[in-house]
Amino acid sequence: MRSSHLAVLTVAVTLGLVVNLAPPVQAQLSTNSLGSQLPLQWEPPRTPGDSAPVNRESGGIRGPDQQGSLPCIQGEQSLTALVPASGKGTTTAEYPTVFWYMPATTASAVEFVLKDASDRQIYSVTKNLVGSGQGTSTPGIMSLTLPPLANVSPLKTGQTYYWDVSLICDGRDRSADIWVRAEIERILPDSTLASGLEQATPKQRLALYAQHGDWYETLKTLIELRRDLPSDLEVKEAWEKLLRSADLKPMAQSLEGQSISQLN
């Protein structure tokens, strides 16, 4: 378990409609809107041996006979991993950044765990929440970047990993944790992506990542664009379309105007 520095950024989030992607990306960007570079439906191809869709949204707690009970979440929106509906996303990064929605909660801490396909723990970090069980923490989006300086090896290409986020409602009884799980697979960038990224603007990088099917880098790039260009309507439209393409439309109201906090 490792302590982490908390940094807060502000990003407004809403949802909209998605249109199909049409290559080549850099040539299209000058005439097409940024949102038109995103796919209609964001679902990575399922390969033989893939597991069933994982649990991107919490619906209960770990203990037996307690499903449907969310004792330390306030309000209607649950803990949710920001991934496509299948629960799986791909990345070209050796040390990617993942995101999840944190509801208002009285939990004392949040825990992140990365595991390999054999359920072997690779990395974990726990952070006390504001109030540490004495109040309700503010809802928002939380992120974590896998740390290369924490003796964590880079993700291997072609291998499946799982990341779990748990709200620790009762430190004396971990069966009461509220948790979600998402899947991540590292893929190699093709020559078009690798060469295109060298001189691409942030908006062009977004389109390149989306064309390559890189969910985690697309999401990260768009969040950075929303932070840096909060009044840019084209960026706002693209953000709305990305979330809808991942079937995250029901979260529109909960995500709108929320802060983003960094777990590490």
CORSUL-V98581 format. One record per residue. N is the residue number from 1. RES is the residue in one letter. PSI is psi as a letter, one per 20 degrees, with the letter a starting at -180 (999 if undefined). OMEGA is omega as a letter, one per 30 degrees, with the letter a starting at -180 (none if undefined). NEAR is the number of other ideal C-beta (glycine too) atoms within 8 Angstrom. Layout:
N;RES;PSI;OMEGA;NEAR + N;RES;PSI;OMEGA;NEAR
This chain:
1;M;p;a;6 + 2;R;p;l;8 + 3;S;q;a;4 + 4;S;q;l;9 + 5;H;p;a;5 + 6;L;p;l;8 + 7;A;p;a;6 + 8;V;p;l;8 + 9;L;r;l;9 + 10;T;p;a;8 + 11;V;p;l;12 + 12;A;p;a;9 + 13;V;p;l;13 + 14;T;r;a;10 + 15;L;q;l;11 + 16;G;b;a;9 + 17;L;q;a;6 + 18;V;q;l;12 + 19;V;r;a;8 + 20;N;q;l;6 + 21;L;p;l;9 + 22;A;o;l;7 + 23;P;r;f;6 + 24;P;q;a;6 + 25;V;g;a;13 + 26;Q;h;l;10 + 27;A;h;a;6 + 28;Q;h;a;13 + 29;L;h;a;12 + 30;S;h;a;5 + 31;T;h;a;4 + 32;N;q;l;9 + 33;S;q;a;8 + 34;L;h;a;13 + 35;G;h;a;13 + 36;S;i;l;11 + 37;Q;i;a;16 + 38;L;q;a;14 + 39;P;q;l;9 + 40;L;g;a;6 + 41;Q;p;a;6 + 42;W;n;l;10 + 43;E;o;l;7 + 44;P;q;l;12 + 45;P;p;l;4 + 46;R;p;a;6 + 47;T;q;l;5 + 48;P;p;l;3 + 49;G;i;l;3 + 50;D;q;l;7 + 51;S;r;l;6 + 52;A;r;l;3 + 53;P;p;a;7 + 54;V;r;a;12 + 55;N;n;a;9 + 56;R;i;a;11 + 57;E;p;a;9 + 58;S;p;l;13 + 59;G;j;a;7 + 60;G;a;a;9 + 61;I;r;a;14 + 62;R;h;a;7 + 63;G;q;l;8 + 64;P;q;l;4 + 65;D;k;a;4 + 66;Q;j;a;10 + 67;Q;q;a;7 + 68;G;i;l;6 + 69;S;p;a;7 + 70;L;m;a;10 + 71;P;h;a;7 + 72;C;j;l;10 + 73;I;p;l;13 + 74;Q;p;l;7 + 75;G;a;a;7 + 76;E;h;a;4 + 77;Q;p;a;9 + 78;S;r;l;11 + 79;L;p;a;15 + 80;T;p;l;13 + 81;A;p;a;14 + 82;L;n;l;11 + 83;V;r;l;12 + 84;P;r;a;13 + 85;A;h;l;8 + 86;S;i;a;11 + 87;G;i;a;13 + 88;K;q;l;15 + 89;G;q;l;13 + 90;T;r;l;13 + 91;T;q;l;14 + 92;T;i;a;12 + 93;A;q;l;10 + 94;E;h;a;7 + 95;Y;n;a;10 + 96;P;r;l;14 + 97;T;p;l;10 + 98;V;q;a;12 + 99;F;q;l;12 + 100;W;q;l;14 + 101;Y;p;l;15 + 102;M;o;l;12 + 103;P;r;l;12 + 104;A;p;a;9 + 105;T;q;l;15 + 106;T;j;l;10 + 107;A;q;a;13 + 108;S;h;a;10 + 109;A;r;l;12 + 110;V;p;a;14 + 111;E;p;l;13 + 112;F;p;l;13 + 113;V;p;l;10 + 114;L;p;a;12 + 115;K;q;l;12 + 116;D;a;a;10 + 117;A;i;l;7 + 118;S;j;l;5 + 119;D;k;l;7 + 120;R;p;a;6 + 121;Q;p;a;8 + 122;I;h;a;9 + 123;Y;q;l;11 + 124;S;q;l;10 + 125;V;q;l;12 + 126;T;p;l;11 + 127;K;p;l;10 + 128;N;q;l;6 + 129;L;r;l;11 + 130;V;p;a;6 + 131;G;h;l;9 + 132;S;l;l;8 + 133;G;i;a;7 + 134;Q;j;a;4 + 135;G;a;a;6 + 136;T;p;l;8 + 137;S;q;a;12 + 138;T;p;l;7 + 139;P;r;l;12 + 140;G;a;l;10 + 141;I;p;l;16 + 142;M;q;l;14 + 143;S;r;l;13 + 144;L;p;l;11 + 145;T;p;l;9 + 146;L;p;a;11 + 147;P;o;l;9 + 148;P;i;a;8 + 149;L;j;a;3 + 150;A;k;a;7 + 151;N;k;l;2 + 152;V;p;l;11 + 153;S;q;l;5 + 154;P;q;l;8 + 155;L;p;l;14 + 156;K;q;a;7 + 157;T;q;l;7 + 158;G;j;a;6 + 159;Q;q;a;10 + 160;T;p;l;10 + 161;Y;q;l;14 + 162;Y;q;l;14 + 163;W;p;a;13 + 164;D;q;l;11 + 165;V;p;a;13 + 166;S;p;l;10 + 167;L;p;a;15 + 168;I;n;a;13 + 169;C;h;a;12 + 170;D;o;a;8 + 171;G;i;l;8 + 172;R;i;a;3 + 173;D;n;a;7 + 174;R;i;l;8 + 175;S;i;l;9 + 176;A;j;l;13 + 177;D;q;l;12 + 178;I;p;a;16 + 179;W;q;l;13 + 180;V;q;l;13 + 181;R;p;l;12 + 182;A;r;a;15 + 183;E;q;l;14 + 184;I;p;l;16 + 185;E;p;l;13 + 186;R;p;l;17 + 187;I;q;l;12 + 188;L;p;l;6 + 189;P;p;l;9 + 190;D;r;a;7 + 191;S;h;l;5 + 192;T;g;l;10 + 193;L;g;a;14 + 194;A;g;a;9 + 195;S;h;a;7 + 196;G;h;a;11 + 197;L;h;a;9 + 198;E;g;a;6 + 199;Q;j;a;2 + 200;A;q;l;10 + 201;T;r;l;5 + 202;P;g;l;10 + 203;K;h;l;11 + 204;Q;h;l;12 + 205;R;g;l;11 + 206;L;g;a;15 + 207;A;h;l;14 + 208;L;g;l;15 + 209;Y;g;a;13 + 210;A;g;l;15 + 211;Q;h;a;12 + 212;H;i;a;12 + 213;G;k;a;8 + 214;D;n;a;14 + 215;W;g;a;14 + 216;Y;h;l;14 + 217;E;h;l;12 + 218;T;g;l;13 + 219;L;g;a;12 + 220;K;g;a;11 + 221;T;g;a;12 + 222;L;h;l;13 + 223;I;g;l;13 + 224;E;h;l;9 + 225;L;h;l;15 + 226;R;h;l;14 + 227;R;g;a;11 + 228;D;h;a;7 + 229;L;m;a;8 + 230;P;h;a;9 + 231;S;j;a;4 + 232;D;o;a;8 + 233;L;h;l;6 + 234;E;g;l;10 + 235;V;g;l;13 + 236;K;g;l;11 + 237;E;g;l;12 + 238;A;h;l;16 + 239;W;g;l;13 + 240;E;g;a;13 + 241;K;h;l;14 + 242;L;g;a;15 + 243;L;h;l;14 + 244;R;h;a;13 + 245;S;h;l;13 + 246;A;j;a;12 + 247;D;l;l;7 + 248;L;j;a;12 + 249;K;g;a;8 + 250;P;i;a;4 + 251;M;j;a;12 + 252;A;g;a;12 + 253;Q;h;a;5 + 254;S;h;a;11 + 255;L;h;a;13 + 256;E;p;l;9 + 257;G;j;a;4 + 258;Q;q;l;12 + 259;S;r;l;10 + 260;I;p;l;15 + 261;S;q;a;13 + 262;Q;p;a;14 + 263;L;h;l;12 + 264;N;999;none;9
